[in-house]
Amino acid sequence: MSYCCLNGATGEGTQLERIERCQTRCSQGLICKTRTDYWFAPVCQDPTKGLNSTTVFHNVGISTVMRCEGKQKCMLHLRIQTVVQLTDSIHGVSICTNSAGMMTNCHIINFTKASRRLMSGLPVTVDNDFTEVSPNQQLQVIVKTVPSYCGITWASKYHTPECFNKDLRKNVPECITGTLSYTVNPEKKELTINVSDMLQDYNYHLRLCRKDFICTGTGVYNLIKKEQPIKSAVLPYSRPLPCLCIEGWSAVMDAPRVQVCPFKGRLEELWFGITFDPLEEALIWEPVCPVTAVAGLCEKREDGVCVDLPDSSQNVSREKIRFAKVDPHPQLCMKFTVGSQSWIRCPFADGIKAWDVIVSRRHGHEELQILSRVTAKFSVGPWVTSAESPEGQTTNMKFVDVEKQKPVELEFKGAQCNFCQQVKRIDVKYAATVVHCTKLCMSRATSLASYDLTWIILPAAACISAIIIITLVLCLLITVYRRRKEKRRGVCLPGKQTDTVVSEVQVQVTAKGRVLIPNTPKYGNNEKANLLLN
């Protein structure tokens, strides 16, 4: 028994040979008659001396041909050709085909007694194309002699052409899917689809689906009626995903389907939908389309470069990926890589953060505090750049425990001129590094000296001001008191006061209209008053 494996696959543009009818052809002079074989093969006989598979069957070939009864009404047939070394003990050839789930299909080709005697000892050609097959069918082909001799058998596996062949897609009903063309309107988010070469006399289905192992429908669907003069439809879409496809098929049982994916190159649409679980501090992302990529975390610097965080890369295909123990911070981003292309997405770019460095200015210098929304642990240390390390390095690290909503001050040592401080959360697995540099150039000692001098000057100035105010108030009260007292005695004080104080003057008016002026200290105690006339 000889066995081989043949493949009937053809190129996409290959056209199959056409036949008008099924028939069996034999070499000139050899008369053949074909009939359907029995379902159960008879018991084989012992071969005569000198018979074996290699001496009986030569140049066995299998191919696929097409028989058409009209437009879009073609069928596939299996053509089997073989050269048989004819002897008196060989009366014909048996050709059988079987496939999974199908009954065995056999044809017996008998040679007439007179013709086989005439051509005994000669190689004869037998060509049969009675066997009808389907596209993309796996077959087993067995060729035997009649009668069947044990061990004299030729067998092979054969795969019929698939429906991607254009000749089959246009003519074989099982392969006719229709041809889809489309235009995209990104503003309205609509796809205008035109269908041509669809199966005649049947309606046609159109839908949008997401392609994976199968194409899962999105709910957008349209039916094109066979009566429509223009076979077109408009389907809306929400996002231009690379796995979003247009699928079409004829309204017949088990109809083949055609798919066209208008956005298959739009990989940038995949890197959305990143979520954060604040309770578990987990960053979660699930691909909406199957994609072979690498996802990781990175820290975005001021120059726009995103530096990969160690041990954060995960391979992406279809499953959800999860990064546990992540510190939410605007500098922390996700990086997606496909081949040589990379995309950066920062889910906390809107300012979401669990802690912050608070900057305040007091007494001529800057003060830094850590304020956290959760109880956390931080590493703090000076950030120094040098020629050997232009990106900076940290020395003399210390650890700080910060309770929820309780700010902790960061103390500086030495001068604060061009001084940078690094702060990083260390009670999580993935965290960003915050570097803050002071902008005021003043030492701590100078600040403290200025601080002490201020506290001396201010109280002294306040005391002096209080003394002056009290003195003025007392003077005012004394003046008011004296004026009230003098008014009660009927004496008016002159507008100006001199060094010599005028003694009290008593004026008496007599009945005759004369004024009497008493003695004053200016003229002595013994001087008499003069009588003045009006």
C-alpha positions as CSV (number, residue, x, y, z in Angstrom):
1,M,0.0,0.0,0.0
2,S,1.3,3.4,-0.9
3,Y,0.3,6.6,0.9
4,C,0.8,10.3,0.4
5,C,-0.7,13.7,1.2
6,L,-1.8,16.2,-1.4
7,N,-3.0,19.8,-1.0
8,G,-5.5,21.2,-3.5
9,A,-5.1,24.8,-2.2
10,T,-4.9,27.4,-4.9
11,G,-3.8,31.0,-5.0
12,E,-6.3,33.7,-4.5
13,G,-6.4,34.6,-8.1
14,T,-6.2,31.1,-9.6
15,Q,-9.1,30.1,-11.8
16,L,-10.2,26.5,-11.7
17,E,-10.7,24.3,-14.8
18,R,-14.3,24.1,-16.0
19,I,-16.1,20.9,-17.1
20,E,-19.4,20.7,-18.8
21,R,-20.4,17.3,-17.4
22,C,-19.1,14.5,-15.1
23,Q,-17.5,11.6,-16.9
24,T,-14.9,8.9,-16.9
25,R,-12.2,8.9,-19.6
26,C,-9.9,6.0,-20.4
27,S,-7.0,5.5,-22.8
28,Q,-7.9,5.1,-26.4
29,G,-8.9,1.6,-27.1
30,L,-10.0,0.9,-23.5
31,I,-13.7,0.9,-22.9
32,C,-14.8,2.0,-19.4
33,K,-18.1,1.8,-17.6
34,T,-18.7,3.6,-14.3
35,R,-21.2,2.7,-11.6
36,T,-21.7,3.5,-7.9
37,D,-19.8,1.1,-5.6
38,Y,-21.1,-0.7,-2.6
39,W,-21.0,1.0,0.8
40,F,-19.1,-1.9,2.4
41,A,-15.9,-3.0,0.6
42,P,-15.6,-6.7,-0.2
43,V,-12.9,-8.9,1.3
44,C,-9.7,-8.5,-0.5
45,Q,-8.1,-11.4,-2.4
46,D,-4.5,-12.6,-2.4
47,P,-2.7,-11.0,-5.4
48,T,-1.3,-13.0,-8.2
49,K,2.4,-13.3,-8.4
50,G,4.2,-10.1,-9.4
51,L,1.4,-7.6,-8.4
52,N,2.1,-4.8,-5.9
53,S,1.2,-1.2,-5.5
54,T,4.3,0.2,-7.1
55,T,3.9,-1.9,-10.2
56,V,0.2,-1.4,-10.7
57,F,-0.4,2.4,-10.0
58,H,1.7,5.2,-11.5
59,N,1.5,9.0,-11.5
60,V,-1.7,9.3,-9.5
61,G,-2.9,12.9,-9.4
62,I,-5.8,14.7,-7.7
63,S,-7.2,18.1,-8.6
64,T,-10.4,20.2,-8.2
65,V,-12.5,21.2,-11.2
66,M,-15.7,23.3,-11.5
67,R,-19.0,22.5,-13.2
68,C,-21.4,25.4,-13.6
69,E,-25.1,25.5,-14.5
70,G,-25.4,29.3,-14.6
71,K,-24.2,32.4,-12.9
72,Q,-23.4,31.8,-9.2
73,K,-24.5,28.2,-9.7
74,C,-21.2,26.2,-9.8
75,M,-20.1,23.1,-8.0
76,L,-16.8,21.5,-7.2
77,H,-15.7,18.1,-8.4
78,L,-12.8,15.9,-7.6
79,R,-10.7,14.8,-10.6
80,I,-8.6,11.7,-10.0
81,Q,-6.1,10.6,-12.7
82,T,-4.0,7.5,-12.6
83,V,-1.9,5.2,-14.8
84,V,-2.6,1.5,-14.4
85,Q,-0.4,-1.3,-15.5
86,L,-3.1,-3.5,-17.0
87,T,-2.9,-7.3,-16.6
88,D,-5.3,-10.2,-17.2
89,S,-6.1,-10.2,-13.4
90,I,-7.1,-6.5,-13.3
91,H,-10.7,-5.9,-14.5
92,G,-11.0,-2.3,-13.4
93,V,-10.3,0.4,-10.8
94,S,-12.2,1.4,-7.6
95,I,-12.0,5.1,-6.5
96,C,-13.4,6.0,-3.0
97,T,-13.4,9.2,-1.1
98,N,-14.5,9.8,2.5
99,S,-14.4,12.7,5.0
100,A,-15.2,13.2,8.6
101,G,-18.9,12.9,9.3
102,M,-19.7,11.8,5.7
103,M,-20.5,8.4,4.1
104,T,-17.9,6.9,1.9
105,N,-18.4,7.7,-1.8
106,C,-17.1,5.1,-4.2
107,H,-17.1,4.7,-8.0
108,I,-16.3,1.5,-9.9
109,I,-14.7,1.8,-13.3
110,N,-14.9,-1.5,-15.1
111,F,-13.0,-2.3,-18.3
112,T,-14.8,-4.4,-20.9
113,K,-13.4,-7.9,-21.3
114,A,-12.5,-7.5,-24.9
115,S,-10.7,-4.2,-24.4
116,R,-8.7,-5.3,-21.5
117,R,-7.5,-8.4,-23.4
118,L,-6.5,-6.2,-26.2
119,M,-4.5,-3.9,-24.0
120,S,-3.2,-6.3,-21.4
121,G,0.4,-5.6,-20.4
122,L,0.1,-2.0,-21.4
123,P,-0.1,1.1,-19.2
124,V,-3.6,2.7,-19.5
125,T,-4.8,6.1,-18.2
126,V,-8.0,6.4,-16.1
127,D,-9.5,9.9,-15.5
128,N,-12.7,10.3,-13.3
129,D,-14.4,13.5,-12.0
130,F,-17.8,12.1,-10.8
131,T,-17.1,12.9,-7.1
132,E,-18.7,16.1,-5.9
133,V,-16.9,17.9,-3.1
134,S,-17.3,21.1,-1.0
135,P,-14.8,24.0,-0.5
136,N,-12.3,23.6,2.3
137,Q,-13.0,19.9,2.7
138,Q,-10.5,17.4,4.1
139,L,-10.7,14.1,2.1
140,Q,-9.1,10.7,2.1
141,V,-8.8,9.2,-1.4
142,I,-8.3,5.5,-1.9
143,V,-7.6,3.8,-5.3
144,K,-7.9,0.0,-5.5
145,T,-8.0,-2.6,-8.2
146,V,-11.1,-4.6,-9.2
147,P,-11.2,-7.2,-7.9
148,S,-9.6,-5.9,-4.7
149,Y,-6.2,-7.5,-4.0
150,C,-4.8,-7.3,-0.5
151,G,-2.0,-4.8,-0.3
152,I,-2.5,-3.3,-3.7
153,T,-3.9,0.1,-2.7
154,W,-3.0,3.7,-3.3
155,A,-4.2,6.2,-0.6
156,S,-3.8,9.9,0.0
157,K,-5.2,12.9,1.9
158,Y,-6.4,15.8,0.0
159,H,-7.6,19.3,1.0
160,T,-10.0,21.1,-1.4
161,P,-9.6,24.8,-2.2
162,E,-10.8,27.3,0.4
163,C,-13.3,30.1,-0.2
164,F,-10.6,32.8,-0.3
165,N,-10.1,32.0,-3.9
166,K,-11.8,34.7,-6.0
167,D,-13.1,32.2,-8.5
168,L,-15.0,30.4,-5.8
169,R,-16.2,33.6,-4.1
170,K,-17.9,34.7,-7.3
171,N,-19.4,31.4,-8.5
172,V,-19.8,28.8,-5.8
173,P,-22.9,29.6,-3.6
174,E,-21.1,28.2,-0.4
175,C,-18.4,30.8,-0.9
176,I,-20.3,33.9,-2.1
177,T,-20.1,36.4,0.7
178,G,-20.5,39.6,-1.3
179,T,-17.8,42.4,-1.5
180,L,-17.8,45.2,1.0
181,S,-16.6,48.7,0.4
182,Y,-16.9,51.6,2.8
183,T,-16.3,55.3,3.5
184,V,-15.8,56.7,7.0
185,N,-17.3,59.9,8.3
186,P,-15.3,60.7,11.5
187,E,-17.3,63.8,12.4
188,K,-20.6,61.9,12.5
189,K,-18.9,58.6,13.5
190,E,-20.7,56.8,10.7
191,L,-19.7,54.1,8.2
192,T,-21.3,54.1,4.7
193,I,-21.1,50.5,3.4
194,N,-21.7,49.4,-0.2
195,V,-22.3,45.7,-1.1
196,S,-21.6,44.1,-4.5
197,D,-21.4,40.6,-5.9
198,M,-23.9,39.4,-3.2
199,L,-25.8,36.2,-3.6
200,Q,-28.7,36.8,-6.0
201,D,-32.3,36.5,-4.9
202,Y,-31.4,36.6,-1.2
203,N,-31.4,39.4,1.5
204,Y,-28.1,40.4,3.0
205,H,-27.1,41.0,6.6
206,L,-24.7,43.7,7.8
207,R,-23.5,44.4,11.3
208,L,-20.6,45.8,13.4
209,C,-18.7,43.4,15.6
210,R,-15.5,43.2,17.6
211,K,-13.2,40.6,16.3
212,D,-11.5,38.0,18.5
213,F,-11.8,34.2,18.3
214,I,-15.3,35.1,17.0
215,C,-16.7,38.4,15.9
216,T,-19.0,39.5,18.8
217,G,-21.8,41.9,17.7
218,T,-22.0,45.4,19.1
219,G,-25.7,45.7,18.5
220,V,-25.4,47.8,15.3
221,Y,-27.3,45.9,12.5
222,N,-28.9,46.4,9.1
223,L,-30.7,44.2,6.6
224,I,-30.4,45.0,2.9
225,K,-33.4,43.7,1.0
226,K,-32.9,41.9,-2.3
227,E,-35.3,44.4,-3.9
228,Q,-33.2,47.4,-3.1
229,P,-31.7,48.9,-6.3
230,I,-28.7,50.3,-4.3
231,K,-27.2,47.8,-1.9
232,S,-25.9,50.2,0.8
233,A,-26.4,51.0,4.5
234,V,-25.1,53.5,7.1
235,L,-23.9,52.1,10.4
236,P,-22.9,54.3,13.4
237,Y,-20.0,53.5,15.6
238,S,-18.8,54.8,19.0
239,R,-15.0,54.4,18.9
240,P,-12.7,53.6,16.0
241,L,-11.2,50.5,17.6
242,P,-8.7,48.3,15.6
243,C,-10.9,45.2,16.2
244,L,-14.1,46.9,15.1
245,C,-15.2,45.2,11.8
246,I,-18.0,45.2,9.3
247,E,-19.4,41.8,8.9
248,G,-21.7,40.7,6.0
249,W,-23.4,37.5,4.9
250,S,-26.3,36.2,2.8
251,A,-29.6,35.3,4.4
252,V,-29.1,31.5,3.8
253,M,-28.4,28.7,6.2
254,D,-24.7,28.4,7.2
255,A,-23.8,31.2,4.8
256,P,-20.1,32.2,4.8
257,R,-19.3,35.7,6.1
258,V,-17.0,38.4,5.0
259,Q,-15.3,40.9,7.4
260,V,-13.6,44.2,6.8
261,C,-11.9,46.1,9.6
262,P,-11.7,49.8,8.7
263,F,-9.7,50.9,11.8
264,K,-7.2,48.0,12.2
265,G,-4.3,50.4,12.4
266,R,-5.7,52.6,15.1
267,L,-3.8,51.0,18.1
268,E,-3.8,54.3,20.0
269,E,-7.5,53.8,20.7
270,L,-6.8,50.8,22.9
271,W,-4.9,52.6,25.7
272,F,-8.0,54.0,27.5
273,G,-10.2,52.7,30.3
274,I,-7.5,52.7,33.0
275,T,-9.1,52.6,36.5
276,F,-7.8,52.9,40.1
277,D,-9.1,51.1,43.1
278,P,-8.3,53.3,46.1
279,L,-9.2,50.7,48.7
280,E,-6.7,48.1,47.3
281,E,-4.4,50.8,45.7
282,A,-4.5,48.9,42.5
283,L,-4.2,50.2,38.9
284,I,-6.3,48.1,36.5
285,W,-6.6,48.0,32.7
286,E,-8.4,45.6,30.4
287,P,-7.9,45.6,26.6
288,V,-11.1,46.0,24.6
289,C,-9.4,44.3,21.6
290,P,-6.9,41.4,21.6
291,V,-3.4,42.8,21.2
292,T,0.1,41.6,21.6
293,A,1.7,44.3,23.7
294,V,3.8,45.0,26.8
295,A,2.3,47.3,29.6
296,G,4.4,48.8,32.4
297,L,4.6,51.7,34.7
298,C,6.9,54.7,34.3
299,E,7.6,58.0,36.0
300,K,7.2,61.2,33.9
301,R,9.9,63.8,34.3
302,E,9.8,67.5,33.7
303,D,11.4,67.1,30.3
304,G,8.5,64.8,29.2
305,V,10.6,61.6,29.2
306,C,8.8,58.7,31.1
307,V,11.4,56.5,32.9
308,D,10.4,52.9,33.3
309,L,9.9,51.7,36.9
310,P,11.7,48.4,37.6
311,D,9.9,45.1,37.6
312,S,6.6,46.6,36.3
313,S,6.3,45.1,32.8
314,Q,3.5,42.7,32.0
315,N,2.6,41.0,28.7
316,V,-0.8,41.9,27.3
317,S,-3.0,39.7,25.1
318,R,-6.7,39.5,26.1
319,E,-6.7,39.3,29.9
320,K,-7.1,42.1,32.4
321,I,-3.8,43.4,33.9
322,R,-3.4,44.7,37.4
323,F,-0.7,46.6,39.2
324,A,-1.0,46.2,43.0
325,K,0.1,48.7,45.7
326,V,0.4,51.8,43.5
327,D,0.8,55.3,44.9
328,P,-1.6,57.7,42.9
329,H,0.5,60.6,41.7
330,P,0.3,62.8,38.5
331,Q,3.9,61.8,37.6
332,L,3.0,58.1,37.6
333,C,1.9,56.8,34.2
334,M,1.3,53.6,32.2
335,K,3.4,52.8,29.1
336,F,2.2,50.5,26.3
337,T,4.6,49.1,23.8
338,V,3.8,47.3,20.5
339,G,6.9,46.5,18.5
340,S,8.9,49.7,18.2
341,Q,5.9,52.0,19.1
342,S,5.1,53.2,22.6
343,W,2.2,55.2,24.1
344,I,2.1,56.9,27.4
345,R,-1.2,57.4,29.4
346,C,-1.2,59.2,32.8
347,P,-4.4,58.3,34.7
348,F,-3.6,60.7,37.6
349,A,-2.7,63.7,35.4
350,D,-5.8,65.6,36.6
351,G,-4.1,66.1,40.0
352,I,-5.2,63.0,41.8
353,K,-2.7,62.3,44.6
354,A,-2.7,60.7,48.0
355,W,-0.1,63.1,49.5
356,D,1.6,66.4,48.7
357,V,4.6,68.5,49.6
358,I,3.3,71.8,51.1
359,V,5.6,74.9,50.6
360,S,5.3,77.9,52.9
361,R,7.5,81.0,53.6
362,R,8.2,82.1,57.1
363,H,10.8,84.6,58.4
364,G,12.6,84.8,55.0
365,H,13.0,81.1,54.3
366,E,10.9,78.3,52.8
367,E,9.5,75.5,54.8
368,L,8.4,72.1,53.5
369,Q,5.7,69.9,55.0
370,I,4.3,66.5,54.0
371,L,0.5,66.3,54.1
372,S,-1.1,62.9,53.4
373,R,-4.6,61.7,53.0
374,V,-3.6,58.2,54.2
375,T,-1.2,57.0,56.8
376,A,2.0,56.4,54.9
377,K,5.8,56.1,55.2
378,F,8.2,58.2,53.2
379,S,11.9,58.4,52.5
380,V,13.4,61.9,52.5
381,G,16.8,63.1,51.6
382,P,18.9,65.8,49.8
383,W,18.9,65.6,46.0
384,V,22.3,66.4,44.6
385,T,23.4,66.7,41.0
386,S,26.9,66.5,39.7
387,A,28.9,66.0,36.5
388,E,29.1,62.3,37.2
389,S,25.3,62.1,37.9
390,P,23.5,64.9,36.0
391,E,20.1,63.3,36.7
392,G,20.8,63.6,40.5
393,Q,21.3,61.2,43.3
394,T,20.2,61.0,46.9
395,T,22.4,60.8,50.0
396,N,21.7,60.6,53.8
397,M,18.2,59.3,53.4
398,K,15.9,59.2,56.4
399,F,12.4,57.8,56.9
400,V,9.3,59.7,58.0
401,D,6.0,58.3,59.2
402,V,3.1,60.6,58.4
403,E,-0.4,60.1,59.9
404,K,-3.5,60.8,58.0
405,Q,-4.2,64.6,57.7
406,K,-1.3,65.5,60.1
407,P,1.4,67.5,58.3
408,V,5.0,66.7,59.1
409,E,7.7,69.4,58.6
410,L,10.9,68.6,56.7
411,E,13.9,70.1,58.3
412,F,16.9,71.5,56.3
413,K,20.5,71.3,57.3
414,G,22.9,74.0,56.2
415,A,22.3,76.6,53.6
416,Q,19.0,76.7,51.6
417,C,20.5,78.2,48.4
418,N,19.8,75.9,45.4
419,F,19.0,73.1,47.8
420,C,16.7,70.2,46.6
421,Q,14.9,67.6,48.7
422,Q,13.6,64.2,47.4
423,V,10.4,62.7,48.8
424,K,9.1,59.2,47.9
425,R,6.5,57.0,49.4
426,I,8.0,53.6,50.4
427,D,5.0,51.7,51.9
428,V,3.8,50.8,48.3
429,K,5.4,48.8,45.4
430,Y,5.2,51.5,42.7
431,A,5.6,55.2,43.6
432,A,6.8,58.4,42.0
433,T,9.7,60.5,43.3
434,V,9.1,64.2,44.1
435,V,12.0,66.6,44.1
436,H,11.5,70.1,45.4
437,C,14.2,72.8,45.2
438,T,14.2,76.0,47.3
439,K,14.0,79.3,45.5
440,L,15.2,81.6,48.4
441,C,18.9,81.9,49.2
442,M,19.1,82.5,52.9
443,S,20.8,80.5,55.7
444,R,19.0,79.1,58.7
445,A,21.2,81.1,61.1
446,T,20.5,84.4,59.4
447,S,16.8,83.7,59.5
448,L,16.9,82.9,63.2
449,A,18.9,86.1,63.9
450,S,16.5,88.2,62.0
451,Y,13.7,86.4,63.8
452,D,15.2,87.3,67.3
453,L,15.9,91.0,66.5
454,T,12.4,91.5,65.3
455,W,11.0,90.2,68.6
456,I,13.1,92.8,70.5
457,I,12.2,95.8,68.4
458,L,8.5,95.3,68.1
459,P,7.8,95.1,71.9
460,A,10.0,98.2,72.5
461,A,8.2,100.2,69.9
462,A,4.9,99.1,71.3
463,C,5.8,100.2,74.8
464,I,7.1,103.7,73.7
465,S,3.9,104.2,71.8
466,A,1.8,103.3,74.8
467,I,3.7,105.8,77.0
468,I,3.3,108.6,74.5
469,I,-0.5,108.0,74.2
470,I,-0.9,107.8,78.0
471,T,1.0,111.1,78.5
472,L,-1.1,112.9,75.9
473,V,-4.3,111.7,77.5
474,L,-3.2,112.9,81.0
475,C,-2.2,116.3,79.7
476,L,-5.6,116.7,78.1
477,L,-7.4,115.7,81.2
478,I,-5.4,118.2,83.4
479,T,-6.2,121.0,80.9
480,V,-9.9,120.3,80.9
481,Y,-9.9,120.1,84.7
482,R,-8.2,123.5,85.2
483,R,-10.5,125.2,82.7
484,R,-13.6,123.9,84.4
485,K,-12.3,125.0,87.8
486,E,-11.4,128.5,86.6
487,K,-14.8,128.9,85.0
488,R,-16.5,128.2,88.2
489,R,-14.6,131.1,89.9
490,G,-15.5,133.6,87.0
491,V,-11.9,134.3,85.9
492,C,-10.8,133.9,82.3
493,L,-7.3,133.0,81.6
494,P,-5.5,135.1,78.9
495,G,-4.9,133.5,75.5
496,K,-1.2,133.5,76.1
497,Q,0.7,132.4,79.2
498,T,3.9,134.2,80.2
499,D,6.6,133.4,82.8
500,T,4.9,135.9,85.3
501,V,1.6,134.7,86.4
502,V,-1.0,137.4,87.0
503,S,-2.6,137.2,90.4
504,E,-6.2,136.9,90.9
505,V,-8.1,140.2,90.1
506,Q,-11.3,141.1,91.8
507,V,-13.4,143.6,90.1
508,Q,-16.1,145.5,92.0
509,V,-18.4,148.0,90.4
510,T,-19.8,150.8,92.5
511,A,-23.1,152.3,92.3
512,K,-21.6,155.5,90.8
513,G,-20.1,153.5,87.9
514,R,-16.5,153.5,89.1
515,V,-14.2,150.6,89.0
516,L,-11.9,149.8,91.8
517,I,-8.6,148.0,91.0
518,P,-6.9,146.4,94.0
519,N,-3.2,145.9,94.7
520,T,-1.2,143.6,92.4
521,P,2.2,142.0,93.0
522,K,3.6,144.0,90.2
523,Y,3.3,147.4,92.1
524,G,3.9,146.1,95.6
525,N,1.6,145.4,98.6
526,N,1.6,149.0,99.9
527,E,0.3,150.8,96.8
528,K,-3.2,152.2,97.0
529,A,-5.8,151.7,94.4
530,N,-6.5,154.7,92.1
531,L,-9.9,155.9,91.4
532,L,-10.8,155.7,87.7
533,L,-13.5,157.7,86.1
534,N,-15.5,156.5,83.3
